[in-house]
Amino acid sequence: MGEAKRRKEALGEEYGKEQKIAPWLPVTKTQTQKFMNWTTTGAWTGIILLVVAWLVIRFVGPAAGWWAVN
């Protein structure tokens, strides 16, 4: 008997289903990986937007103020 058949007999109904990260938490490992990808993308997007905003405030803001004064 092969390992796959033995595992299928041992697991029964649970065979082929995704594992949960904890038995009491209804979240699968794939869902946690997708969540991590979304949060990582969101964090990098926020960092880039922060840098762009800083550059605009630091360099464009004073130039626009000088333009309005003269």
N, CA, C and O atoms as a GROMACS GRO file, in nm:
protein
  280
    1MET      N    1   0.085  -0.118   0.000
    1MET     CA    2   0.000   0.000   0.000
    1MET      C    3   0.089   0.123   0.000
    1MET      O    4   0.185   0.132   0.076
    2GLY      N    5   0.055   0.218  -0.086
    2GLY     CA    6   0.133   0.340  -0.096
    2GLY      C    7   0.103   0.437   0.017
    2GLY      O    8   0.003   0.425   0.087
    3GLU      N    9   0.191   0.532   0.031
    3GLU     CA   10   0.177   0.632   0.138
    3GLU      C   11   0.051   0.716   0.118
    3GLU      O   12  -0.016   0.750   0.215
    4ALA      N   13   0.019   0.749  -0.007
    4ALA     CA   14  -0.100   0.832  -0.032
    4ALA      C   15  -0.227   0.758   0.009
    4ALA      O   16  -0.317   0.817   0.068
    5LYS      N   17  -0.235   0.630  -0.022
    5LYS     CA   18  -0.354   0.553   0.016
    5LYS      C   19  -0.363   0.539   0.166
    5LYS      O   20  -0.472   0.547   0.223
    6ARG      N   21  -0.252   0.519   0.231
    6ARG     CA   22  -0.249   0.507   0.376
    6ARG      C   23  -0.294   0.638   0.441
    6ARG      O   24  -0.371   0.639   0.537
    7ARG      N   25  -0.245   0.748   0.386
    7ARG     CA   26  -0.282   0.879   0.439
    7ARG      C   27  -0.431   0.905   0.415
    7ARG      O   28  -0.499   0.961   0.501
    8LYS      N   29  -0.481   0.865   0.298
    8LYS     CA   30  -0.622   0.885   0.266
    8LYS      C   31  -0.711   0.806   0.361
    8LYS      O   32  -0.814   0.856   0.407
    9GLU      N   33  -0.673   0.684   0.391
    9GLU     CA   34  -0.751   0.603   0.486
    9GLU      C   35  -0.745   0.662   0.626
    9GLU      O   36  -0.845   0.661   0.698
   10ALA      N   37  -0.630   0.715   0.665
   10ALA     CA   38  -0.614   0.769   0.800
   10ALA      C   39  -0.693   0.899   0.818
   10ALA      O   40  -0.752   0.922   0.923
   11LEU      N   41  -0.695   0.983   0.714
   11LEU     CA   42  -0.761   1.113   0.726
   11LEU      C   43  -0.911   1.106   0.697
   11LEU      O   44  -0.987   1.186   0.751
   12GLY      N   45  -0.952   1.014   0.615
   12GLY     CA   46  -1.095   1.001   0.585
   12GLY      C   47  -1.149   1.122   0.511
   12GLY      O   48  -1.102   1.155   0.402
   13GLU      N   49  -1.248   1.188   0.570
   13GLU     CA   50  -1.314   1.304   0.507
   13GLU      C   51  -1.220   1.424   0.492
   13GLU      O   52  -1.238   1.506   0.403
   14GLU      N   53  -1.121   1.434   0.578
   14GLU     CA   54  -1.031   1.549   0.576
   14GLU      C   55  -0.924   1.539   0.468
   14GLU      O   56  -0.847   1.633   0.448
   15TYR      N   57  -0.917   1.427   0.398
   15TYR     CA   58  -0.813   1.407   0.296
   15TYR      C   59  -0.834   1.505   0.180
   15TYR      O   60  -0.945   1.515   0.127
   16GLY      N   61  -0.731   1.575   0.142
   16GLY     CA   62  -0.737   1.669   0.030
   16GLY      C   63  -0.780   1.809   0.068
   16GLY      O   64  -0.773   1.899  -0.015
   17LYS      N   65  -0.825   1.830   0.190
   17LYS     CA   66  -0.866   1.963   0.235
   17LYS      C   67  -0.743   2.037   0.287
   17LYS      O   68  -0.646   1.977   0.333
   18GLU      N   69  -0.752   2.168   0.278
   18GLU     CA   70  -0.640   2.248   0.328
   18GLU      C   71  -0.632   2.245   0.479
   18GLU      O   72  -0.733   2.236   0.548
   19GLN      N   73  -0.510   2.253   0.529
   19GLN     CA   74  -0.489   2.256   0.674
   19GLN      C   75  -0.520   2.396   0.727
   19GLN      O   76  -0.497   2.496   0.659
   20LYS      N   77  -0.571   2.400   0.846
   20LYS     CA   78  -0.595   2.528   0.913
   20LYS      C   79  -0.473   2.560   0.997
   20LYS      O   80  -0.398   2.471   1.036
   21ILE      N   81  -0.454   2.689   1.025
   21ILE     CA   82  -0.337   2.727   1.105
   21ILE      C   83  -0.353   2.686   1.250
   21ILE      O   84  -0.254   2.665   1.320
   22ALA      N   85  -0.477   2.675   1.295
   22ALA     CA   86  -0.507   2.625   1.429
   22ALA      C   87  -0.643   2.555   1.422
   22ALA      O   88  -0.730   2.598   1.346
   23PRO      N   89  -0.662   2.449   1.497
   23PRO     CA   90  -0.789   2.377   1.489
   23PRO      C   91  -0.911   2.462   1.526
   23PRO      O   92  -1.020   2.439   1.476
   24TRP      N   93  -0.893   2.559   1.613
   24TRP     CA   94  -1.003   2.642   1.658
   24TRP      C   95  -1.020   2.769   1.575
   24TRP      O   96  -1.114   2.845   1.598
   25LEU      N   97  -0.930   2.794   1.479
   25LEU     CA   98  -0.935   2.915   1.397
   25LEU      C   99  -0.969   2.877   1.253
   25LEU      O  100  -0.895   2.802   1.191
   26PRO      N  101  -1.080   2.927   1.198
   26PRO     CA  102  -1.122   2.886   1.064
   26PRO      C  103  -1.049   2.960   0.952
   26PRO      O  104  -1.113   3.013   0.861
   27VAL      N  105  -0.917   2.964   0.957
   27VAL     CA  106  -0.836   3.030   0.856
   27VAL      C  107  -0.735   2.930   0.803
   27VAL      O  108  -0.665   2.864   0.880
   28THR      N  109  -0.728   2.918   0.670
   28THR     CA  110  -0.636   2.821   0.610
   28THR      C  111  -0.500   2.886   0.587
   28THR      O  112  -0.485   3.008   0.595
   29LYS      N  113  -0.403   2.803   0.558
   29LYS     CA  114  -0.268   2.853   0.534
   29LYS      C  115  -0.261   2.939   0.408
   29LYS      O  116  -0.186   3.036   0.404
   30THR      N  117  -0.339   2.904   0.306
   30THR     CA  118  -0.342   2.984   0.184
   30THR      C  119  -0.400   3.122   0.211
   30THR      O  120  -0.352   3.222   0.157
   31GLN      N  121  -0.503   3.128   0.293
   31GLN     CA  122  -0.563   3.258   0.327
   31GLN      C  123  -0.465   3.345   0.403
   31GLN      O  124  -0.460   3.466   0.382
   32THR      N  125  -0.387   3.286   0.492
   32THR     CA  126  -0.288   3.366   0.565
   32THR      C  127  -0.180   3.418   0.471
   32THR      O  128  -0.132   3.530   0.488
   33GLN      N  129  -0.141   3.337   0.373
   33GLN     CA  130  -0.039   3.381   0.277
   33GLN      C  131  -0.092   3.496   0.192
   33GLN      O  132  -0.019   3.592   0.166
   34LYS      N  133  -0.218   3.488   0.149
   34LYS     CA  134  -0.278   3.597   0.072
   34LYS      C  135  -0.286   3.724   0.156
   34LYS      O  136  -0.260   3.834   0.106
   35PHE      N  137  -0.322   3.710   0.283
   35PHE     CA  138  -0.328   3.826   0.373
   35PHE      C  139  -0.191   3.890   0.388
   35PHE      O  140  -0.179   4.013   0.387
   36MET      N  141  -0.089   3.809   0.402
   36MET     CA  142   0.047   3.862   0.415
   36MET      C  143   0.088   3.936   0.288
   36MET      O  144   0.152   4.041   0.296
   37ASN      N  145   0.053   3.883   0.172
   37ASN     CA  146   0.086   3.951   0.047
   37ASN      C  147   0.016   4.086   0.036
   37ASN      O  148   0.077   4.184  -0.006
   38TRP      N  149  -0.112   4.091   0.073
   38TRP     CA  150  -0.187   4.217   0.069
   38TRP      C  151  -0.128   4.320   0.164
   38TRP      O  152  -0.111   4.436   0.128
   39THR      N  153  -0.097   4.277   0.287
   39THR     CA  154  -0.045   4.374   0.384
   39THR      C  155   0.094   4.422   0.346
   39THR      O  156   0.128   4.539   0.369
   40THR      N  157   0.176   4.335   0.289
   40THR     CA  158   0.309   4.376   0.245
   40THR      C  159   0.298   4.477   0.132
   40THR      O  160   0.369   4.578   0.131
   41THR      N  161   0.211   4.450   0.036
   41THR     CA  162   0.189   4.544  -0.074
   41THR      C  163   0.137   4.677  -0.022
   41THR      O  164   0.181   4.782  -0.066
   42GLY      N  165   0.044   4.672   0.072
   42GLY     CA  166  -0.011   4.795   0.129
   42GLY      C  167   0.094   4.875   0.205
   42GLY      O  168   0.096   4.998   0.198
   43ALA      N  169   0.181   4.806   0.276
   43ALA     CA  170   0.285   4.876   0.351
   43ALA      C  171   0.382   4.946   0.256
   43ALA      O  172   0.418   5.061   0.279
   44TRP      N  173   0.425   4.878   0.150
   44TRP     CA  174   0.517   4.940   0.055
   44TRP      C  175   0.450   5.055  -0.019
   44TRP      O  176   0.514   5.156  -0.048
   45THR      N  177   0.322   5.041  -0.050
   45THR     CA  178   0.249   5.150  -0.114
   45THR      C  179   0.246   5.272  -0.021
   45THR      O  180   0.267   5.385  -0.066
   46GLY      N  181   0.220   5.250   0.107
   46GLY     CA  182   0.219   5.359   0.203
   46GLY      C  183   0.355   5.427   0.216
   46GLY      O  184   0.363   5.549   0.227
   47ILE      N  185   0.461   5.348   0.216
   47ILE     CA  186   0.597   5.404   0.225
   47ILE      C  187   0.628   5.490   0.103
   47ILE      O  188   0.683   5.599   0.116
   48ILE      N  189   0.592   5.441  -0.014
   48ILE     CA  190   0.617   5.517  -0.137
   48ILE      C  191   0.538   5.646  -0.138
   48ILE      O  192   0.590   5.751  -0.175
   49LEU      N  193   0.410   5.640  -0.098
   49LEU     CA  194   0.329   5.761  -0.092
   49LEU      C  195   0.383   5.861   0.010
   49LEU      O  196   0.377   5.982  -0.013
   50LEU      N  197   0.435   5.812   0.120
   50LEU     CA  198   0.494   5.900   0.221
   50LEU      C  199   0.616   5.972   0.165
   50LEU      O  200   0.634   6.092   0.188
   51VAL      N  201   0.700   5.900   0.092
   51VAL     CA  202   0.820   5.961   0.033
   51VAL      C  203   0.780   6.065  -0.072
   51VAL      O  204   0.838   6.174  -0.077
   52VAL      N  205   0.683   6.032  -0.155
   52VAL     CA  206   0.637   6.126  -0.258
   52VAL      C  207   0.579   6.251  -0.192
   52VAL      O  208   0.609   6.363  -0.234
   53ALA      N  209   0.497   6.233  -0.090
   53ALA     CA  210   0.439   6.348  -0.021
   53ALA      C  211   0.549   6.433   0.042
   53ALA      O  212   0.542   6.556   0.036
   54TRP      N  213   0.649   6.370   0.102
   54TRP     CA  214   0.758   6.445   0.163
   54TRP      C  215   0.834   6.525   0.057
   54TRP      O  216   0.868   6.641   0.080
   55LEU      N  217   0.860   6.464  -0.058
   55LEU     CA  218   0.931   6.535  -0.165
   55LEU      C  219   0.850   6.655  -0.215
   55LEU      O  220   0.906   6.761  -0.240
   56VAL      N  221   0.720   6.638  -0.230
   56VAL     CA  222   0.636   6.748  -0.276
   56VAL      C  223   0.636   6.860  -0.173
   56VAL      O  224   0.652   6.977  -0.209
   57ILE      N  225   0.617   6.826  -0.048
   57ILE     CA  226   0.614   6.929   0.057
   57ILE      C  227   0.750   6.996   0.072
   57ILE      O  228   0.757   7.117   0.091
   58ARG      N  229   0.856   6.919   0.062
   58ARG     CA  230   0.991   6.971   0.083
   58ARG      C  231   1.039   7.060  -0.030
   58ARG      O  232   1.100   7.165  -0.004
   59PHE      N  233   1.013   7.021  -0.155
   59PHE     CA  234   1.069   7.095  -0.268
   59PHE      C  235   0.965   7.177  -0.345
   59PHE      O  236   0.994   7.291  -0.382
   60VAL      N  237   0.849   7.124  -0.369
   60VAL     CA  238   0.748   7.197  -0.448
   60VAL      C  239   0.681   7.304  -0.362
   60VAL      O  240   0.653   7.413  -0.411
   61GLY      N  241   0.657   7.274  -0.236
   61GLY     CA  242   0.591   7.370  -0.149
   61GLY      C  243   0.665   7.502  -0.137
   61GLY      O  244   0.606   7.607  -0.162
   62PRO      N  245   0.792   7.501  -0.100
   62PRO     CA  246   0.866   7.628  -0.092
   62PRO      C  247   0.876   7.700  -0.226
   62PRO      O  248   0.873   7.823  -0.231
   63ALA      N  249   0.889   7.626  -0.335
   63ALA     CA  250   0.895   7.689  -0.466
   63ALA      C  251   0.763   7.757  -0.500
   63ALA      O  252   0.763   7.867  -0.555
   64ALA      N  253   0.652   7.694  -0.467
   64ALA     CA  254   0.521   7.754  -0.492
   64ALA      C  255   0.501   7.876  -0.403
   64ALA      O  256   0.439   7.973  -0.445
   65GLY      N  257   0.552   7.873  -0.280
   65GLY     CA  258   0.542   7.988  -0.191
   65GLY      C  259   0.624   8.104  -0.241
   65GLY      O  260   0.581   8.219  -0.232
   66TRP      N  261   0.742   8.077  -0.293
   66TRP     CA  262   0.826   8.183  -0.349
   66TRP      C  263   0.759   8.245  -0.470
   66TRP      O  264   0.765   8.367  -0.489
   67TRP      N  265   0.695   8.162  -0.552
   67TRP     CA  266   0.627   8.210  -0.670
   67TRP      C  267   0.512   8.304  -0.633
   67TRP      O  268   0.490   8.405  -0.700
   68ALA      N  269   0.439   8.272  -0.527
   68ALA     CA  270   0.326   8.354  -0.487
   68ALA      C  271   0.371   8.487  -0.428
   68ALA      O  272   0.300   8.586  -0.441
   69VAL      N  273   0.487   8.491  -0.364
   69VAL     CA  274   0.536   8.613  -0.300
   69VAL      C  275   0.586   8.711  -0.404
   69VAL      O  276   0.565   8.832  -0.391
   70ASN      N  277   0.651   8.661  -0.508
   70ASN     CA  278   0.710   8.751  -0.610
   70ASN      C  279   0.614   8.775  -0.717
   70ASN      O  280   0.644   8.848  -0.812
   0.00000   0.00000   0.00000
